[in-house]
Amino acid sequence: MRRSSLPAVACRVADTLIARGHHGVIVSPETPASTAADAARALGAHPTAITTSQVFLLDNDPVLLLVADHHAVDLVRTGKRLEGTLRPAPAELVERVTGQPIDGTAPVGHPTNLPTWVDTALSEHPEVWAAGGHPNTVFRTNFRELVRITAGLPIQVD
């Protein structure tokens, strides 16, 4: 997809990626993908190489977990690893702190930097795909780069 045809929020994500040393290429699969499995098929990727950006409240502070799509975050165990109480953030808070729609939330490009943790299961793939800030937009990266561009920390979430 040409930059001029990307929604403004996806352009902001691309700019952030470039500023952090990533190539900044965001694509929009020709086949709309409403689920991670659909996205994996459209991209020719393994379904477990799709990452979802999920906002939680750690105690009362918003945090971002980048999770391999096939994993469900164990709130109790992950909360203990993060030394607090973890619970899903309300949708309106997610959109406010990320500046992006829930169904296209990227790992970067938010109005403020959220404390970020990256699911170690993503390290099993040579490449992973993450949302580009708008529904049906994605970018390719790898686990090490994802940790670097988000200033995230690796964590086991299940």
Phi and psi restraints in degrees (value plus and minus 20) as a CYANA .aco file:
   2 ARG   PHI     -90.9   -50.9
   2 ARG   PSI     126.6   166.6
   3 ARG   PHI     -74.4   -34.4
   3 ARG   PSI     -60.2   -20.2
   4 SER   PHI     -84.3   -44.3
   4 SER   PSI     -40.5    -0.5
   5 SER   PHI    -119.7   -79.7
   5 SER   PSI     -18.8    21.2
   6 LEU   PHI     -98.9   -58.9
   6 LEU   PSI     124.1   164.1
   7 PRO   PHI     -81.2   -41.2
   7 PRO   PSI     133.4   173.4
   8 ALA   PHI     -74.2   -34.2
   8 ALA   PSI     -59.6   -19.6
   9 VAL   PHI     -85.2   -45.2
   9 VAL   PSI     -56.7   -16.7
  10 ALA   PHI     -89.9   -49.9
  10 ALA   PSI     -53.4   -13.4
  11 CYS   PHI     -84.8   -44.8
  11 CYS   PSI     -58.7   -18.7
  12 ARG   PHI     -82.8   -42.8
  12 ARG   PSI     -60.7   -20.7
  13 VAL   PHI     -83.6   -43.6
  13 VAL   PSI     -65.9   -25.9
  14 ALA   PHI     -80.2   -40.2
  14 ALA   PSI     -63.0   -23.0
  15 ASP   PHI     -81.9   -41.9
  15 ASP   PSI     -61.5   -21.5
  16 THR   PHI     -84.8   -44.8
  16 THR   PSI     -63.7   -23.7
  17 LEU   PHI     -78.1   -38.1
  17 LEU   PSI     -67.2   -27.2
  18 ILE   PHI     -81.9   -41.9
  18 ILE   PSI     -63.5   -23.5
  19 ALA   PHI     -81.9   -41.9
  19 ALA   PSI     -43.8    -3.8
  20 ARG   PHI    -121.8   -81.8
  20 ARG   PSI      -5.9    34.1
  21 GLY   PHI      69.7   109.7
  21 GLY   PSI      -8.9    31.1
  22 HIS   PHI    -114.0   -74.0
  22 HIS   PSI     138.3   178.3
  23 HIS   PHI     -87.0   -47.0
  23 HIS   PSI     -41.0    -1.0
  24 GLY   PHI      58.0    98.0
  24 GLY   PSI      -9.1    30.9
  25 VAL   PHI     -99.9   -59.9
  25 VAL   PSI      99.5   139.5
  26 ILE   PHI    -132.0   -92.0
  26 ILE   PSI     113.1   153.1
  27 VAL   PHI    -139.1   -99.1
  27 VAL   PSI     139.9   179.9
  28 SER   PHI    -145.4  -105.4
  28 SER   PSI      88.4   128.4
  29 PRO   PHI     -75.4   -35.4
  29 PRO   PSI     125.3   165.3
  30 GLU   PHI     -82.7   -42.7
  30 GLU   PSI     -54.0   -14.0
  31 THR   PHI    -114.4   -74.4
  31 THR   PSI      98.6   138.6
  32 PRO   PHI     -75.4   -35.4
  32 PRO   PSI     119.8   159.8
  33 ALA   PHI    -142.8  -102.8
  33 ALA   PSI      85.5   125.5
  34 SER   PHI    -107.8   -67.8
  34 SER   PSI     -32.3     7.7
  35 THR   PHI    -151.0  -111.0
  35 THR   PSI     143.8   183.8
  36 ALA   PHI     -83.3   -43.3
  36 ALA   PSI     -55.6   -15.6
  37 ALA   PHI     -83.3   -43.3
  37 ALA   PSI     -61.6   -21.6
  38 ASP   PHI     -82.6   -42.6
  38 ASP   PSI     -62.7   -22.7
  39 ALA   PHI     -82.4   -42.4
  39 ALA   PSI     -64.0   -24.0
  40 ALA   PHI     -79.3   -39.3
  40 ALA   PSI     -64.8   -24.8
  41 ARG   PHI     -81.8   -41.8
  41 ARG   PSI     -65.2   -25.2
  42 ALA   PHI     -84.9   -44.9
  42 ALA   PSI     -51.3   -11.3
  43 LEU   PHI    -114.2   -74.2
  43 LEU   PSI     -28.5    11.5
  44 GLY   PHI      49.1    89.1
  44 GLY   PSI      11.0    51.0
  45 ALA   PHI    -127.7   -87.7
  45 ALA   PSI     140.3   180.3
  46 HIS   PHI     -92.0   -52.0
  46 HIS   PSI     117.0   157.0
  47 PRO   PHI     -75.7   -35.7
  47 PRO   PSI     -49.8    -9.8
  48 THR   PHI    -101.5   -61.5
  48 THR   PSI     -21.0    19.0
  49 ALA   PHI    -115.1   -75.1
  49 ALA   PSI     -12.4    27.6
  50 ILE   PHI    -114.9   -74.9
  50 ILE   PSI     107.6   147.6
  51 THR   PHI    -126.3   -86.3
  51 THR   PSI     122.5   162.5
  52 THR   PHI    -131.6   -91.6
  52 THR   PSI     121.8   161.8
  53 SER   PHI    -117.4   -77.4
  53 SER   PSI      93.1   133.1
  54 GLN   PHI    -140.2  -100.2
  54 GLN   PSI     108.5   148.5
  55 VAL   PHI    -116.0   -76.0
  55 VAL   PSI     112.7   152.7
  56 PHE   PHI    -147.1  -107.1
  56 PHE   PSI     146.4   186.4
  57 LEU   PHI    -123.0   -83.0
  57 LEU   PSI     104.0   144.0
  58 LEU   PHI    -122.0   -82.0
  58 LEU   PSI      87.2   127.2
  59 ASP   PHI      39.2    79.2
  59 ASP   PSI    -128.1   -88.1
  60 ASN   PHI    -138.0   -98.0
  60 ASN   PSI     -11.1    28.9
  61 ASP   PHI    -125.3   -85.3
  61 ASP   PSI     114.4   154.4
  62 PRO   PHI     -90.2   -50.2
  62 PRO   PSI     117.8   157.8
  63 VAL   PHI    -156.1  -116.1
  63 VAL   PSI     139.6   179.6
  64 LEU   PHI    -135.0   -95.0
  64 LEU   PSI     109.0   149.0
  65 LEU   PHI    -134.5   -94.5
  65 LEU   PSI     107.0   147.0
  66 LEU   PHI    -119.4   -79.4
  66 LEU   PSI      91.1   131.1
  67 VAL   PHI    -138.7   -98.7
  67 VAL   PSI     115.5   155.5
  68 ALA   PHI     -79.4   -39.4
  68 ALA   PSI     109.9   149.9
  69 ASP   PHI     -74.8   -34.8
  69 ASP   PSI     -50.1   -10.1
  70 HIS   PHI     -99.4   -59.4
  70 HIS   PSI     -24.7    15.3
  71 HIS   PHI    -116.6   -76.6
  71 HIS   PSI     119.6   159.6
  72 ALA   PHI    -121.1   -81.1
  72 ALA   PSI     112.0   152.0
  73 VAL   PHI     -90.2   -50.2
  73 VAL   PSI     103.5   143.5
  74 ASP   PHI    -101.7   -61.7
  74 ASP   PSI      84.5   124.5
  75 LEU   PHI     -81.0   -41.0
  75 LEU   PSI     -58.4   -18.4
  76 VAL   PHI     -91.1   -51.1
  76 VAL   PSI     -73.8   -33.8
  77 ARG   PHI     -85.2   -45.2
  77 ARG   PSI     -63.6   -23.6
  78 THR   PHI     -87.2   -47.2
  78 THR   PSI     -59.4   -19.4
  79 GLY   PHI     -78.3   -38.3
  79 GLY   PSI     -62.4   -22.4
  80 LYS   PHI     -83.7   -43.7
  80 LYS   PSI     -61.1   -21.1
  81 ARG   PHI     -82.4   -42.4
  81 ARG   PSI     -51.9   -11.9
  82 LEU   PHI    -112.6   -72.6
  82 LEU   PSI     -17.8    22.2
  83 GLU   PHI      40.5    80.5
  83 GLU   PSI      28.0    68.0
  84 GLY   PHI    -188.8  -148.8
  84 GLY   PSI    -192.0  -152.0
  85 THR   PHI    -119.6   -79.6
  85 THR   PSI     105.9   145.9
  86 LEU   PHI    -129.6   -89.6
  86 LEU   PSI     112.4   152.4
  87 ARG   PHI    -167.9  -127.9
  87 ARG   PSI     132.8   172.8
  88 PRO   PHI     -80.7   -40.7
  88 PRO   PSI     122.8   162.8
  89 ALA   PHI    -103.6   -63.6
  89 ALA   PSI     126.2   166.2
  90 PRO   PHI     -84.4   -44.4
  90 PRO   PSI     129.6   169.6
  91 ALA   PHI     -74.5   -34.5
  91 ALA   PSI     -62.9   -22.9
  92 GLU   PHI     -84.5   -44.5
  92 GLU   PSI     -53.9   -13.9
  93 LEU   PHI     -89.4   -49.4
  93 LEU   PSI     -60.9   -20.9
  94 VAL   PHI     -77.5   -37.5
  94 VAL   PSI     -69.4   -29.4
  95 GLU   PHI     -87.4   -47.4
  95 GLU   PSI     -53.0   -13.0
  96 ARG   PHI     -90.3   -50.3
  96 ARG   PSI     -65.1   -25.1
  97 VAL   PHI    -100.0   -60.0
  97 VAL   PSI     -42.2    -2.2
  98 THR   PHI    -118.9   -78.9
  98 THR   PSI     -44.5    -4.5
  99 GLY   PHI      50.5    90.5
  99 GLY   PSI      -2.2    37.8
 100 GLN   PHI    -154.9  -114.9
 100 GLN   PSI     133.6   173.6
 101 PRO   PHI     -88.4   -48.4
 101 PRO   PSI     127.1   167.1
 102 ILE   PHI     -76.0   -36.0
 102 ILE   PSI     -57.2   -17.2
 103 ASP   PHI    -105.3   -65.3
 103 ASP   PSI      -7.8    32.2
 104 GLY   PHI    -166.3  -126.3
 104 GLY   PSI      -2.0    38.0
 105 THR   PHI     -81.2   -41.2
 105 THR   PSI     102.2   142.2
 106 ALA   PHI    -109.5   -69.5
 106 ALA   PSI     143.7   183.7
 107 PRO   PHI     -92.4   -52.4
 107 PRO   PSI     -35.1     4.9
 108 VAL   PHI    -158.4  -118.4
 108 VAL   PSI     155.3   195.3
 109 GLY   PHI      68.3   108.3
 109 GLY   PSI       0.7    40.7
 110 HIS   PHI    -108.6   -68.6
 110 HIS   PSI     139.4   179.4
 111 PRO   PHI     -80.0   -40.0
 111 PRO   PSI     -52.5   -12.5
 112 THR   PHI    -151.9  -111.9
 112 THR   PSI     137.9   177.9
 113 ASN   PHI    -100.5   -60.5
 113 ASN   PSI     100.1   140.1
 114 LEU   PHI    -108.6   -68.6
 114 LEU   PSI     120.4   160.4
 115 PRO   PHI     -75.7   -35.7
 115 PRO   PSI     111.9   151.9
 116 THR   PHI    -149.6  -109.6
 116 THR   PSI     119.1   159.1
 117 TRP   PHI    -146.4  -106.4
 117 TRP   PSI     124.8   164.8
 118 VAL   PHI    -139.0   -99.0
 118 VAL   PSI     105.0   145.0
 119 ASP   PHI     -77.4   -37.4
 119 ASP   PSI     102.4   142.4
 120 THR   PHI     -83.6   -43.6
 120 THR   PSI     -40.1    -0.1
 121 ALA   PHI     -81.8   -41.8
 121 ALA   PSI     -45.2    -5.2
 122 LEU   PHI     -87.8   -47.8
 122 LEU   PSI     -39.3     0.7
 123 SER   PHI     -89.6   -49.6
 123 SER   PSI     -31.2     8.8
 124 GLU   PHI     -95.9   -55.9
 124 GLU   PSI     -27.8    12.2
 125 HIS   PHI    -136.0   -96.0
 125 HIS   PSI     120.5   160.5
 126 PRO   PHI     -88.4   -48.4
 126 PRO   PSI     -45.1    -5.1
 127 GLU   PHI    -162.8  -122.8
 127 GLU   PSI     127.7   167.7
 128 VAL   PHI    -150.7  -110.7
 128 VAL   PSI     140.1   180.1
 129 TRP   PHI    -141.0  -101.0
 129 TRP   PSI     117.3   157.3
 130 ALA   PHI    -150.3  -110.3
 130 ALA   PSI     135.6   175.6
 131 ALA   PHI     -82.5   -42.5
 131 ALA   PSI     129.8   169.8
 132 GLY   PHI    -121.0   -81.0
 132 GLY   PSI      -2.9    37.1
 133 GLY   PHI      78.5   118.5
 133 GLY   PSI     -26.2    13.8
 134 HIS   PHI    -169.0  -129.0
 134 HIS   PSI     127.5   167.5
 135 PRO   PHI     -72.3   -32.3
 135 PRO   PSI     119.5   159.5
 136 ASN   PHI      46.6    86.6
 136 ASN   PSI       7.3    47.3
 137 THR   PHI    -145.5  -105.5
 137 THR   PSI     120.9   160.9
 138 VAL   PHI    -165.0  -125.0
 138 VAL   PSI     142.9   182.9
 139 PHE   PHI    -157.8  -117.8
 139 PHE   PSI     133.9   173.9
 140 ARG   PHI    -117.8   -77.8
 140 ARG   PSI     121.5   161.5
 141 THR   PHI    -174.9  -134.9
 141 THR   PSI    -184.0  -144.0
 142 ASN   PHI    -158.8  -118.8
 142 ASN   PSI     151.2   191.2
 143 PHE   PHI     -77.6   -37.6
 143 PHE   PSI     -70.3   -30.3
 144 ARG   PHI     -81.2   -41.2
 144 ARG   PSI     -62.6   -22.6
 145 GLU   PHI     -87.0   -47.0
 145 GLU   PSI     -58.9   -18.9
 146 LEU   PHI     -81.2   -41.2
 146 LEU   PSI     -62.5   -22.5
 147 VAL   PHI     -81.9   -41.9
 147 VAL   PSI     -63.6   -23.6
 148 ARG   PHI     -87.2   -47.2
 148 ARG   PSI     -69.9   -29.9
 149 ILE   PHI     -90.3   -50.3
 149 ILE   PSI     -39.3     0.7
 150 THR   PHI    -120.1   -80.1
 150 THR   PSI     -25.2    14.8
 151 ALA   PHI      33.8    73.8
 151 ALA   PSI      15.8    55.8
 152 GLY   PHI    -106.3   -66.3
 152 GLY   PSI     152.3   192.3
 153 LEU   PHI    -142.3  -102.3
 153 LEU   PSI     117.7   157.7
 154 PRO   PHI     -85.8   -45.8
 154 PRO   PSI     123.8   163.8
 155 ILE   PHI    -174.1  -134.1
 155 ILE   PSI     127.6   167.6
 156 GLN   PHI    -109.0   -69.0
 156 GLN   PSI     105.0   145.0
 157 VAL   PHI    -123.6   -83.6
 157 VAL   PSI     -31.3     8.7
